[in-house]
Amino acid sequence: MGQLEGKTAVITGGGTGIGLATAVRLADEGAHVFITGRRKAELDAAVETIGAAKVTAVAGDVTDLDDLDRLYDAVRARGRGLDVVFANAATAAHIPLEQVTEEQIGQIFGVNVRGVLFTVQKALPLLNDGASVILNASTAADNGAEAFSLYAASKAAVRTFARGWANELKGRGVRVNAVSPGPVDTPGITGLVGEENAIAARAKLATDTAIGRMGRPEEVAAVVAFLASDQSSFVLGANWYVDGGENQI
Ligand SMILES: NC(=O)c1ccc[n+]([C@@H]2O[C@H](COP(=O)([O-])OP(=O)(O)OC[C@H]3O[C@@H](n4cnc5c(N)ncnc54)[C@H](OP(=O)(O)O)[C@@H]3O)[C@@H](O)[C@H]2O)c1
């Protein structure tokens, strides 16, 4: 028996990277996983990988409240409520302070902060007793990496959401926690630095960790699976680092 047998999970950004690895892991643990993201091809490939019996893809944008409603309508139609929400979808960009535009603030905070808030708010009516909400933050929230302050600030907001929502929802038996990955080898890294810089950037990111390599998406998924399960029943409002020691030693 898996640790999430009979449970239902939602993962935003579940078509690629950390979200996909987590969808695979939670499905392996016995959950039925709903994944969302904007690109249908990525979602279709994820369904192919995981198997249609264990996963449902609902294409959508977390900044579009109607899309979130469609996602949760699909969960509601399954009739078993919701046990796990992994608010994982995010966007990142390197932008020095003097170049930040209103549009960029709107985009990064729109997905990473507003999108996370409505992903969780709209899940609330469906959450079963003992449900677990996990927010994907980042080690970037704690360090002052150059030209990364907009993304870092959005992730600091996510970490803070986990504290406040843990407090607000504990009376329902719902636990909220954050996970903070360090550099993890995903398509998002290539998207951030550009194809031409991808090899050099990955080499540099590996040296940023104490362990001397980038993380694998599956290594974050393992921590999310722990936070999703009753194994973490005494963990509340916490922020679990999965960073190869980057921000620890
Ligand atoms: N990789 C790292 O080193 C690292 C480190 C710390 C934290 N993180 C966090 O880990 C999470 C996953 O990132 P990743 O590295 O796995 O990168 P990724 O492969 O690029 O995953 C991001 C996912 O989010 C989805 N997404 C983006 N904007 C969306 C929107 N508006 N609506 C719905 N879905 C959206 C993307 O799908 P579509 O484009 O199809 O919508 C994609 O599947 C993010 O929260 C990121 O900040 C990553």
The ligand as a Gaussian input file, in Angstrom:
#p B3LYP/6-31G(d) Opt

LIG

0 1
 N       14.276000      24.390000     -10.571000
 C       14.751000      25.060000      -9.548000
 O       15.973000      25.215000      -9.385000
 C       13.818000      25.638000      -8.520000
 C       14.372000      26.154000      -7.335000
 C       13.528000      26.679000      -6.371000
 C       12.159000      26.690000      -6.580000
 N       11.664000      26.194000      -7.743000
 C       10.215000      26.247000      -7.917000
 O        9.757000      24.984000      -8.342000
 C        8.514000      25.149000      -9.047000
 C        8.554000      24.340000     -10.328000
 O        9.561000      24.847000     -11.174000
 P       10.443000      23.907000     -12.100000
 O       11.856000      24.192000     -11.788000
 O        9.945000      22.517000     -12.053000
 O       10.206000      24.568000     -13.539000
 P        9.253000      24.210000     -14.759000
 O        9.558000      22.861000     -15.290000
 O        9.377000      25.361000     -15.676000
 O        7.812000      24.156000     -14.102000
 C        6.973000      25.252000     -13.961000
 C        5.580000      24.767000     -14.281000
 O        4.655000      25.799000     -13.975000
 C        3.716000      25.891000     -15.021000
 N        3.217000      27.254000     -15.094000
 C        3.929000      28.397000     -15.246000
 N        3.118000      29.451000     -15.295000
 C        1.854000      28.961000     -15.160000
 C        0.584000      29.549000     -15.146000
 N        0.424000      30.871000     -15.295000
 N       -0.504000      28.739000     -14.990000
 C       -0.353000      27.402000     -14.847000
 N        0.832000      26.792000     -14.868000
 C        1.923000      27.565000     -15.029000
 C        4.484000      25.501000     -16.276000
 O        3.621000      24.967000     -17.278000
 P        3.060000      25.857000     -18.502000
 O        4.204000      26.726000     -18.969000
 O        2.617000      24.844000     -19.490000
 O        1.930000      26.657000     -17.934000
 C        5.424000      24.433000     -15.762000
 O        4.831000      23.151000     -15.866000
 C        8.332000      26.659000      -9.193000
 O        7.502000      27.128000      -8.155000
 C        9.741000      27.175000      -9.003000
 O        9.737000      28.523000      -8.584000
 C       12.444000      25.674000      -8.711000

